[in-house]
Structure formats: C-alpha cells, structure tokens
Amino acid sequence: MSIESHQTMKPVVDWIADHAEPLTDLRTLRAHTADAIVVGLGGNTYGAHEQFTVTDRALRYLVEELGFRSVATEEDWGVGLEIDRYVVSGEGDLDELMKGSNFPWRCQEMADTLQWMREFNMAHPDPVRYVGVGAFDTRTPIYDAVAEYVGRVAPDRAAELAGHLDEIRPGRPHWTGWFISQVKDKEPYVEHARQVLRLVESIPDNPLIVQHARQIVAFYEHYAFHLIDDGYRDAKMAENLSWWHDHTGSRIVYWSTSAHSAVASELKVYVPPRPELAFRTTGAHLRERYGQQYVSVGITFDDGIVNSGWSMPPFTPRPLSAPAAPADFAERPLGDVDLPEYLLDLHTAGPPAVEEWLRSPAKTRIIGSIYDPDNQPPADYFMTGGSLAEWFDVVIHQQKLSPTKLL
C-alpha cells in the first residue's frame, strides 16, 4: 500500500481495530441472528480450511444456541436428500456420500461437519437437517422417485410419465457435458421436463414429489437457456431455500459463497477467462422475501493458499497462492488490523471516512472454481455491484488461509 493510501485508510483501520471482536466465541452473532429465519454464511473462497472451519463454528453455534435446524449448501438437491437421511437416521455411509458429493464439498472439513450433525441428532430429539439447494446437477434417483410415486398413486398416468422421463433421464456417463455440447436443439428436453412437472402437479398432492419435478425442470432450463450465469440459478436456490423453510418450518443456516449469499440486486462477478457475470443474488431474493430476517455474514481473508480449479482442465483442484488484496479492494483495511481473525458489525456507525468505505461502491475478491494466478493477475478475480454494508450485515475476517483437505 502506498503512503498516500495508507494515510487515507488509517481512520478506517483504526475504527476496525476499535470495533473488531475477536472470535474467542461467537456470542456476538446472537444480536444479529436471534430473530433470523435464514443466515447466509458466505466465504469468498470455497477452497480454504479456515473458512470451512469458521463456518462450521458459526453453524454449530446457531444450531446449539439459537435453535436453527437446517443447514443448506449449493450441493445438488438429490445428493442433499441422501446426506439428510444420513445425518437424521444414520442411513448410508459417510465416506461414500463424500465420494458422491460435488466439489468443493468433497473435503475432510465438510465430512467433519456432517459427522457432527449426525452426532448432534443422535443426542437430540429435534434433528438438524441438511438440504442441497443447487439446481444444476439433478441425478437419476430424483427421476426414479417421481416415477415410483406416479406408478403407485396414479398407475393410469405411468406410461404417459415414462414417455417424458425416458427422453430426459440421465443415462450415459457425463450426461451434463453431453447435453451441453452435443444436443443442439435443447427445447424438446425442456418441454419433456415441464410436462413431467405438469403431470405430477395434476395428481394427488405430494409436495416433495412436485419439488423433485421442479429440480428436473431447473436442470434442463439452466443448461438450455441460462448456461451463462444470468441469475436463474440464484433465483432457483432462493426458491428452494424458501420451499424448505415452508416445508419444514425450520430456521436455516445457508452455507454459501459471498457471490451468492451477499445482498446485491445486480452483482457483477469477474472470473477470467469468463466474461463479466451480472445477476441478482440469492441473498437479494431472500432479503426481499424475509426482510431483515435474512442476515448476511461475509467471510473474508487477507492472504494464503487455497484450492481451486475444479471447473477448468484438468478438472481437479490444486493449491494456489492468493496474495493480499490491493489497496482498492474493500478488504484491504480489514487485513491491516493486527488480529488473526475477528468479527465486525457493519451496522456500527463510524466517522465519515468509515461511512464512505462501508457505503461506497466496492469490490472484493472472489475465488471460486476457476482461479489461475499463474496466468492471470489475482486482482482480476473479484465481485462488485454494491457496497460492503449493502452486501453484508457482519463480516468475519481471517488473515491467513491454508487449503482444504481434499478427499
């Protein structure tokens, strides 16, 4: 940081230092989340051990102390149901469930969280549930569940259903890649999926089966019409979160990335070599639905090593360097505070320089599945389209990161 930049930001750094609360415990979250229906915990990377473990600490606190009873991630809907059965009843094998999970949850840190959820449920009559709200990897068991239900309650419609499902049921390796690259006319697949939904909506009501059918539609609509992230996926994740709350009545810890959990009406995300992405976030949809009962917690860092690269050749994550953010990033003054990790309330009033930092258009880093600092400057990976105080109610900042422990 230049001398001029350091002098400009010194009031901000001093204010942060005065108001930062060390993470010796998480009781400070109570004031922000006591009345919340959904709490978004959004890190700016999915590849860091410390961001996983601090998210785990926060969700355990929300479950144990404040009665939250669901943990949601962007995992596939069907995989989420299998994990839910494990944490609630012990059905299934955790190692096999982890093998079937999507990156970036295929790591020891996530396995530890799920094991804790299982142990919690063995000791408590009111179980904590798990739900995957993703809408981009709907797998065969969901199709099977729809077919089984229709065959049982409306056998006269089973052949009609099969006529649609047989055309769209995943039936070959790498079905998603095949559909994206090989199928030129995708609309017939979308229409078959929509017909499945219409059919199950027309027979004796089963909300879960209807929700299954919605995931089938979302898969095909996403890859047919919304492959470039235009907000469709975020809208569907918000719908799934809301459906889960309505269906279970439970308060939800939404474990996400800040690019989805932040409250932004038009977030802009830059992840080279992809073009600029601009979309309304899941957090914005949730704030519109729940008002201040949706609480957004951002998790930031200064520097370290993180895993990334699972969405680019060779499609396996690897540890990569993430240096400290430049001076024009919102988290730069957060990293200049002499605390290893801390919580900061962004609703606390400050002097003019602080208010400007909190409420001016900002940018902050985002390191997702595509990050290649060897060929692209790390500062080119960021999000903007809002201010720090608009995106988050609270920030948890950590200075040093290390990679997740991949399974």
C-alpha positions in Angstrom: 0.0 0.0 0.0 1.3 3.5 -0.9 1.9 6.0 1.8 -1.0 8.1 0.5 -3.3 5.1 0.5 -2.2 4.2 4.0 -2.9 7.7 5.3 -6.3 7.7 3.6 -7.4 4.4 5.1 -5.9 4.9 8.5 -9.1 6.2 10.1 -10.9 3.1 8.7 -8.2 0.7 10.0 -8.3 2.4 13.4 -12.1 2.2 13.5 -12.0 -1.5 12.6 -9.4 -2.2 15.3 -11.6 -0.4 17.9 -14.7 -2.4 16.9 -13.3 -5.8 15.9 -14.4 -8.6 18.2 -12.0 -11.5 18.5 -13.5 -14.9 17.7 -12.8 -16.4 21.0 -16.5 -17.3 20.9 -19.5 -16.4 18.7 -21.9 -14.9 21.2 -21.7 -11.6 19.3 -23.7 -13.3 16.5 -26.7 -13.5 18.7 -27.6 -9.9 18.4 -27.6 -10.2 14.6 -29.3 -13.6 14.2 -31.6 -14.1 17.2 -34.7 -13.3 15.0 -33.4 -14.5 11.7 -35.1 -17.1 9.5 -32.1 -17.6 7.2 -28.5 -16.7 8.0 -26.2 -16.7 5.0 -22.6 -17.6 5.7 -20.7 -16.6 2.6 -16.9 -17.0 2.2 -15.0 -15.5 -0.7 -13.4 -18.9 -1.5 -14.6 -22.5 -1.3 -11.0 -23.8 -1.1 -9.8 -22.7 2.4 -9.6 -24.8 5.5 -10.0 -21.8 7.8 -13.2 -20.5 6.0 -14.7 -24.0 6.2 -13.9 -24.3 9.9 -15.1 -20.9 10.9 -18.3 -21.6 9.0 -18.6 -24.8 10.9 -18.1 -23.0 14.2 -20.8 -20.5 13.3 -23.4 -23.0 12.2 -22.8 -25.1 15.3 -23.4 -22.0 17.4 -26.6 -21.2 15.5 -27.8 -24.8 15.9 -26.9 -25.3 19.5 -27.6 -21.8 20.9 -30.3 -20.4 18.7 -32.3 -23.4 17.5 -31.5 -23.4 13.8 -32.5 -26.8 12.5 -31.4 -26.8 8.8 -28.1 -26.4 7.1 -28.3 -25.6 3.3 -25.5 -25.6 0.8 -25.4 -25.3 -3.0 -25.0 -29.1 -3.3 -27.3 -31.0 -5.7 -30.9 -31.4 -4.4 -30.7 -35.2 -4.7 -27.3 -35.6 -3.0 -28.6 -33.3 -0.3 -31.5 -35.7 0.4 -29.1 -38.6 0.7 -26.9 -36.6 3.1 -30.1 -35.6 5.0 -31.0 -39.2 5.5 -27.5 -39.9 6.9 -27.4 -37.0 9.4 -31.0 -37.7 10.6 -31.1 -41.5 10.7 -27.6 -42.8 10.1 -28.7 -44.4 6.8 -25.8 -44.7 4.3 -22.1 -44.5 4.6 -20.4 -41.1 5.1 -17.3 -42.0 3.0 -19.5 -43.0 0.0 -21.6 -39.9 0.4 -18.5 -37.7 0.3 -17.3 -39.5 -2.9 -20.7 -38.7 -4.5 -20.6 -35.0 -3.5 -19.7 -32.2 -5.8 -16.6 -30.2 -5.4 -15.8 -28.2 -3.3 -17.6 -30.2 -0.5 -15.6 -33.3 -1.1 -13.2 -32.4 1.7 -12.4 -33.5 5.2 -13.8 -30.3 6.7 -17.2 -31.0 5.2 -17.1 -34.6 6.4 -16.3 -33.4 9.9 -19.4 -31.1 9.8 -21.7 -33.9 8.6 -20.3 -36.2 11.3 -21.0 -33.6 13.9 -24.6 -33.2 12.6 -25.1 -36.9 12.9 -23.8 -37.0 16.4 -25.9 -34.0 17.4 -29.0 -35.8 16.1 -28.2 -38.9 18.0 -28.4 -36.9 21.2 -31.4 -34.6 20.4 -35.0 -35.4 19.6 -35.3 -32.3 17.3 -32.9 -33.1 14.5 -30.9 -30.7 12.4 -31.5 -31.3 8.7 -29.4 -30.9 5.6 -30.6 -29.7 2.2 -28.9 -29.1 -1.1 -30.5 -26.2 -2.9 -28.5 -26.4 -6.1 -30.3 -26.7 -9.4 -27.6 -27.8 -11.8 -26.9 -31.5 -11.2 -30.2 -33.3 -10.8 -29.3 -37.0 -10.8 -31.1 -40.3 -11.6 -32.6 -41.0 -8.1 -34.8 -38.0 -8.4 -36.3 -39.2 -11.6 -36.8 -42.7 -10.0 -38.6 -41.2 -7.1 -41.0 -39.3 -9.4 -41.6 -42.5 -11.4 -42.2 -44.6 -8.3 -44.7 -42.2 -6.9 -46.7 -41.8 -10.0 -46.7 -45.6 -10.6 -48.1 -46.1 -7.1 -50.7 -43.4 -6.8 -51.7 -42.8 -10.4 -50.8 -46.0 -12.4 -53.0 -44.9 -15.3 -50.6 -42.0 -15.8 -47.4 -44.1 -15.5 -47.0 -44.7 -19.3 -47.5 -41.0 -20.0 -44.9 -40.1 -17.5 -42.5 -42.7 -18.8 -42.8 -41.2 -22.3 -41.3 -38.0 -21.0 -38.8 -39.4 -18.5 -37.4 -41.9 -21.0 -36.3 -38.9 -23.1 -34.6 -36.9 -20.4 -33.5 -39.4 -17.7 -29.7 -39.2 -17.3 -28.5 -42.4 -19.0 -24.9 -42.1 -20.0 -21.6 -41.0 -18.4 -21.0 -37.2 -18.2 -24.7 -36.6 -19.1 -24.4 -32.9 -18.4 -21.4 -32.3 -20.6 -23.1 -34.4 -23.4 -26.3 -32.3 -23.1 -24.3 -29.0 -23.2 -22.0 -29.9 -26.1 -23.8 -32.4 -28.2 -27.5 -31.6 -28.1 -28.2 -28.7 -30.5 -32.0 -28.5 -30.1 -32.4 -28.4 -26.3 -36.0 -27.1 -26.2 -37.6 -30.6 -26.6 -35.8 -31.7 -23.5 -37.0 -28.7 -21.6 -40.6 -29.4 -22.7 -40.4 -33.0 -21.6 -39.2 -31.8 -18.2 -42.0 -29.3 -18.0 -44.6 -32.0 -18.9 -43.3 -34.1 -16.0 -43.9 -31.2 -13.6 -47.4 -30.6 -15.0 -48.2 -34.2 -14.6 -47.2 -34.6 -11.0 -49.0 -31.3 -10.2 -52.2 -32.8 -11.6 -52.3 -35.9 -9.5 -52.9 -36.4 -5.7 -50.8 -33.8 -4.0 -47.3 -34.7 -2.7 -45.2 -31.5 -2.1 -41.9 -33.4 -2.1 -42.5 -35.1 -5.5 -43.6 -31.8 -7.0 -40.4 -30.3 -5.7 -38.4 -33.1 -7.2 -40.0 -32.4 -10.6 -39.1 -28.7 -10.2 -35.5 -29.7 -9.9 -35.7 -31.7 -13.2 -37.1 -28.7 -14.9 -34.5 -26.4 -13.4 -31.7 -28.7 -14.6 -32.8 -28.5 -18.2 -33.8 -24.9 -18.2 -30.4 -24.0 -16.7 -28.4 -25.8 -19.3 -30.7 -24.9 -22.2 -31.2 -21.2 -21.6 -29.1 -20.0 -18.7 -25.6 -21.6 -19.1 -24.0 -18.2 -18.6 -24.9 -17.3 -15.1 -27.6 -14.7 -15.5 -29.3 -15.1 -12.1 -31.5 -18.1 -12.9 -29.5 -20.3 -10.6 -29.6 -17.8 -7.8 -33.4 -17.4 -8.1 -33.9 -21.2 -8.1 -31.7 -21.6 -5.0 -33.7 -18.9 -3.2 -36.9 -20.7 -4.2 -35.5 -24.0 -2.9 -34.5 -22.4 0.4 -37.9 -20.8 0.8 -39.6 -24.1 -0.1 -37.6 -25.9 2.5 -38.4 -23.3 5.2 -42.1 -23.5 4.4 -42.0 -27.3 4.3 -40.0 -27.9 7.5 -40.7 -24.7 9.5 -37.0 -24.7 10.4 -34.6 -21.8 10.5 -31.8 -22.2 8.0 -28.0 -21.7 8.0 -27.3 -21.1 4.3 -23.6 -22.1 3.8 -22.6 -20.4 0.5 -20.1 -18.1 -1.1 -20.4 -14.4 -0.9 -21.1 -14.2 -4.6 -24.5 -15.8 -3.8 -25.2 -15.0 -0.2 -24.5 -11.3 -0.4 -27.4 -9.0 -0.8 -27.0 -7.4 -4.3 -29.7 -6.5 -6.8 -27.1 -6.7 -9.6 -23.8 -8.3 -8.6 -21.0 -8.2 -11.1 -18.5 -11.1 -10.9 -15.2 -11.3 -12.8 -13.6 -14.8 -13.1 -11.3 -14.8 -16.1 -11.4 -16.1 -18.8 -15.2 -16.0 -18.5 -16.9 -12.8 -19.4 -18.4 -10.5 -16.8 -21.4 -12.0 -15.0 -24.2 -9.8 -13.7 -27.1 -11.2 -11.7 -29.4 -10.7 -8.8 -28.1 -12.8 -5.9 -29.8 -15.5 -3.8 -29.2 -13.1 -0.9 -31.1 -10.4 -2.6 -34.1 -12.7 -3.2 -34.0 -13.8 0.4 -33.8 -10.2 1.7 -36.8 -9.3 -0.5 -38.8 -12.3 1.0 -37.7 -12.2 4.6 -36.6 -8.6 5.1 -34.1 -8.2 8.0 -34.9 -11.8 9.0 -32.3 -12.7 6.3 -28.9 -12.0 7.7 -25.8 -11.9 5.5 -22.5 -12.7 7.0 -19.4 -12.3 4.8 -16.2 -14.2 5.4 -13.1 -12.5 4.0 -9.3 -13.1 4.2 -6.0 -11.4 3.7 -3.7 -13.9 2.0 -2.8 -17.6 1.9 -3.1 -20.8 -0.2 -6.5 -22.0 -1.4 -7.7 -24.9 -3.5 -9.3 -24.0 -6.9 -9.5 -25.3 -10.4 -12.2 -28.0 -10.4 -14.2 -26.3 -13.2 -11.3 -26.0 -15.7 -8.9 -28.6 -17.2 -7.7 -30.9 -15.8 -10.9 -30.5 -13.6 -9.1 -31.3 -10.3 -8.5 -28.7 -7.6 -5.0 -27.8 -6.7 -3.4 -25.4 -4.1 -2.8 -21.9 -5.4 -1.4 -18.7 -3.9 -3.8 -15.9 -3.0 -1.8 -12.8 -2.1 -3.1 -9.9 -0.1 -5.8 -7.8 -1.9 -4.7 -4.5 -3.5 -5.5 -1.1 -1.9 -8.7 -0.6 -3.8 -10.3 -3.7 -2.5 -12.8 -3.4 0.4 -11.0 -6.0 2.5 -7.6 -4.2 2.3 -8.1 -2.3 5.6 -9.5 -5.5 7.2 -6.2 -7.1 6.6 -4.2 -4.2 8.2 -5.7 -4.9 11.6 -3.4 -6.8 14.0 -5.8 -9.6 14.9 -5.6 -13.1 13.4 -9.4 -13.4 13.0 -12.3 -11.3 14.2 -16.0 -10.3 13.7 -17.0 -6.8 12.6 -20.6 -5.4 12.8 -21.1 -3.3 9.7 -24.1 -1.5 11.2 -21.9 0.3 13.7 -21.7 4.0 13.0 -18.3 5.5 12.2 -16.6 8.8 11.1 -17.1 10.0 7.5 -14.1 8.0 6.2 -15.6 4.8 7.6 -19.1 5.6 6.3 -17.6 6.2 2.8 -15.7 2.9 3.0 -18.8 1.0 4.1 -21.3 2.6 1.7 -19.4 3.5 -1.5 -19.3 1.1 -4.5 -16.8 -1.6 -3.6 -15.1 -4.6 -4.9 -13.9 -7.6 -3.1 -12.1 -10.8 -4.2 -14.0 -13.9 -5.1 -12.1 -17.2 -5.7 -14.4 -19.9 -6.9 -13.9 -23.0 -9.1 -11.9 -21.0 -11.7 -8.7 -19.3 -10.4 -5.4 -19.3 -12.2 -2.9 -16.9 -10.7 -0.1 -18.3 -12.8 -1.8 -16.9 -16.0 -4.0 -14.1 -14.7 -3.3 -11.5 -12.0 -5.0 -12.5 -8.8 -6.6 -9.0 -8.5 -8.6 -9.8 -11.7 -10.9 -12.1 -9.7 -13.4 -10.0 -7.8 -17.0 -9.0 -7.4 -18.5 -5.6 -7.4 -22.0 -4.0 -7.9 -22.8 -2.8 -4.4 -21.2 -1.7 -1.2 -19.8 -3.6 1.8 -22.7 -2.5 4.0 -25.2 -3.5 1.3 -23.8 -6.9 0.8 -23.2 -7.9 4.5 -24.6 -7.2 7.9 -21.5 -8.7 9.6 -18.0 -9.6 8.3 -15.8 -12.3 9.7 -12.2 -11.7 8.7 -9.3 -14.1 8.8 -5.7 -13.1 8.0 -4.2 -16.4 6.8 -5.6 -19.3 4.8 -4.5 -22.8 4.0 -6.0 -25.3 1.6 -8.9 -27.6 2.4 -8.1 -31.2 3.0 -9.4 -32.9 -0.2 -10.8 -36.4 -0.1 
